[in-house]
């Protein structure tokens, strides 16, 4: 093989993509040609460089934590998966095992012991819980209003202490954002309580709120998807 | 490994929280790294990371457990990246974390590595998204031409040609360091 032909195949050879007779011929040529061997060395070094710089990295811990929290908070129905023959065999084997074990347990059962009396738990009133939520929403909303109605003093001070004022504004915006998110979460919870109590208006209120205030979020999309799938 | 993952996927479909965490553990580096090398923007990378995994568990019932989730994750991550690249205007690449500097490196060597890493980042960013994806899949994931062709839905010849041209472009960008 000539050097021109070999050099045209060197990248595939170096990548392990050359097989059979072409690979054998290139390998044979490289044993006798210093120049082609040198070019192969450069390609190998280039690969090592790229692999070192274009490599896997672990996500930051905070990102993984945020994903875990989003998954934990995400409500979705269990998807119905297509059954495969393997699944049917596994289910049949499991049923046989359960029947067998249950039979053995029944045959060798001990005399029945008296069942313990269940203590009555105090029922949590849904109305009380809803009232608490609405109270908390009102408090947070008032706090948001107070924070966003900044005194004129701060605007006047902007010229005298711009960095300090900017820092205070940023902190305030952060607090306002946190409170707004809390209000949104609590409002959703309140609407859900109403819905659970059979108040259809609560269900509609929940959907309207999510669509109005959080339309682009995955939470909004999954809530709508969950609702659609649960409808007959 | 594939057998264990098949079981993990089945368990996830039945709502097993631990199986879900294990599935994320197995593939989080793939999704994050692929997005990082494609986008070079931490905010967008984190958005892709969240979107891809939430989509995974939303559509898990459509994945064949015996085939595993890797190929689906790879393709979905790339599609998310392609969409974002198409939508955004060009921004300068952030190369602060590009260089694999070791604590054993001397200050001069560490500085050199950072400089070269930054240059590679810029050169990589200058490639078209499809060429960049080909390079990342080949060098980061170690995929063969046939596997890259399947991941990008192109022919093997296209993969070979793109890799060849991408390497030429990267060399041009890094010429001063060779």
Interface residues (C-beta under 8 A of the other chain):
Chain A: X11 X12 X15 X16 X17 X46 X47 X50 X51 X52 X53 X54 X55 X56 X57 X58 X59 X63 X64 X66 X67 X68 X70 X71 X72 X74 X76 X78 X79 X80 X81 X82 X218 X222 X225
Chain B: X10 X13 X14 X15 X17 X20 X21 X24 X28 X29 X30 X31 X32 X33 X36 X37 X46 X49 X50 X51 X53 X54 X57 X58 X60 X61 X97 X98 X99 X100 X116 X117 X120 X124 X135 X136 X138 X139 X140 X144 X145 X160 X163 X164 X167 X170 X171
